[in-house]
Every structure is written in C-alpha cells, then in structure tokens.
Amino acid sequence: MSMIDYEGLKKETGGRRKLLKKVIAINSSKRKKRTYSLLQQMKDKLKKENIKVDIINLSDYKIEQCIGCEMCLRNNECKINDDVKTLMDLLKEYDGIILSTPVYMNNVCGRLKVFVDRTCKWMHRPELVAVPIMFVVTTAGSGAKRTLEYLENISLQWGTFATDKIYRKARTLSIPIILKEYKSFVKHIFMSKNFYRPSINQLIQFQVQKVLADKILIIDKEYWKMKGWMYKDYFFDADISLVNLVVSKIFYKFLSSRIRKVEQ
Ligand SMILES: Cc1cc2nc3c(=O)[nH]c(=O)nc-3n(C[C@H](O)[C@H](O)[C@H](O)COP(=O)(O)O)c2cc1C
C-alpha cells in the first residue's frame, strides 16, 4: 500500500494517481553494487506508489565520446553510429527519470559524463521538458555534494524538473531509503504541471536558453518558435512566484541586450 497521503494532492493530481506511471533509472556504474542496490530499493519503493521502474545500465550501451563536430547543434544529427540516439529516444518515453552515479574523483563517473556530452543538443533544444528527475549518488566518503550539484546542472540543461536527491557513503549505505527522500519525485510524477514551482535557477536557465535560441542558431529559434516558448516565462504554465518571475525577466532583458545576433 502507498505510504504517501495524497488527500491534499487530490486537486493537483486530478485522479491521475490511479494510472500506472513509468520511470527509467540509469545506473552509470559498470558494477551492479552500491549505486545499483539503491536503484533496486527505489524500484521496490516506487512499485508501492504505482510506479514501474526500469533500471538500465549505461555499460550495456555503446556510447562513444563526442568528437566535437557540433553537427548535433547545427544540423540536429550526429555522425557517430552507436546507441546514443536509441538511449535519448528511450528517455523520452518515461514519466520520470532517476539519474545515478558513483562519485569518481569528486564528480560523476566518466561513463555518465560521456553520455551527457552527447546530449548537448538538449541544452539548446530541450526534449525532456517538465519530466521529473531525481538523483542517486554513492561515494566512499567524499564528493557527494559537488556531484549532486553537477547532476542538478545537467537537469537544468535538459529542461527536466529536479526533485529529490539521495546519497549514501560507504558507511551509511545500509541505511534504508525513507519516504521523505523520494516524496517530491513521486508527487511531481502525478501532479499537474500547472502546480510545479520552478526555482529561480530553472527560470534563469530558461531565459539563457531563450536568448541563445533568439540570437545564435536559426535551428534553435525555429524549434523554440514551434514549441511556443519564445514569448513565455517558462517552458509551460507553472506556479511561478512573483519575485522569481520579475528577477528572471530582468535577467532576460540584461542578457539579451549583451549578446549580439549571430548570422549563420
Ligand atoms: C575511479 C574511482 C574514483 C573514485 N573517486 C572517489 C572520490 O573522489 N571520492 C570518494 O569518496 N570515493 C571515490 N570512489 C569510490 C566510489 O565512489 C564508491 O566506491 C562508490 O560507492 C562505488 O559505486 P558502485 O558500487 O555503484 O560502483 C572512487 C572509485 C573509483 C573506482
């Protein structure tokens, strides 16, 4: 049985809670050990919330390093023939994402970074807008905070909606995951997008991407126009606080006045 009291959320969820939702959990470690064990726990926990979790291992996919040609940015195509397109398409099929990594040298592991580099076009033309995302990190002892900050930054660039963060050190790995650690993720999966409250970072990132779309690449501008984002304050109608709205609008005006239009 679900442990979350959704009574207060009835209005927001509008009954959608009854529907089965799907989440993809990405294990970036080559091993199926510490990080994977937390993903397994999450899978069991979320099953009780009517959410099915598919765990995938990045190491099962062929992911080559970016060669820096910028074809994905300029032509929306990548010359490299591997599994990255399949993976990116796969992510779009889910109602939520759990992104995980072991800490390597105080940051995400290289396997995840190589994949993230290859998703660079999503920074210009986001395709995972409003998809709730949460992060799972394990470490021997150090670097979790910095790694989580970086994961949040990836989320900003993808346009996903960052919710919860779970991390364990080697000595705290046996502490079971509790509801408080993933409640926001579950809530956002069932909640109507109109009730989402974007942070100031999310609003600012939106404005940065909008200025880039307006000034730099025509392909981006066409995409943003097609999506109807050019004259918006955020990707979708959300519950934006007045202060954040004003700050992000001022930021947009400032940035827009500083960046010159580049003809392709
Ligand atoms: C290449 C490498 C670099 C690592 N760097 C760090 C580090 O900077 N700080 C730390 O506390 N642990 C570090 N670790 C330990 C791992 O973060 C830790 O063992 C993690 O829980 C492994 O997750 P896994 O079992 O899912 O692979 C490193 C491990 C490896 C293999």
The ligand as a Gaussian input file, in Angstrom:
#p B3LYP/6-31G(d) Opt

LIG

0 1
 C       37.893000       5.728000     -10.311000
 C       37.250000       5.900000      -8.975000
 C       37.233000       7.142000      -8.403000
 C       36.639000       7.346000      -7.156000
 N       36.632000       8.590000      -6.613000
 C       36.107000       8.766000      -5.395000
 C       36.124000      10.061000      -4.787000
 O       36.563000      11.050000      -5.356000
 N       35.624000      10.175000      -3.530000
 C       35.106000       9.115000      -2.855000
 O       34.715000       9.275000      -1.720000
 N       35.025000       7.892000      -3.428000
 C       35.509000       7.683000      -4.671000
 N       35.432000       6.451000      -5.257000
 C       34.664000       5.378000      -4.589000
 C       33.255000       5.208000      -5.181000
 O       32.602000       6.444000      -5.311000
 C       32.356000       4.316000      -4.324000
 O       33.000000       3.116000      -4.062000
 C       31.016000       4.091000      -4.963000
 O       30.072000       3.785000      -3.968000
 C       31.050000       2.957000      -5.980000
 O       29.752000       2.754000      -6.501000
 P       29.363000       1.406000      -7.278000
 O       29.472000       0.273000      -6.285000
 O       27.954000       1.606000      -7.717000
 O       30.314000       1.254000      -8.418000
 C       36.036000       6.245000      -6.489000
 C       36.049000       4.981000      -7.094000
 C       36.653000       4.800000      -8.310000
 C       36.646000       3.426000      -8.952000

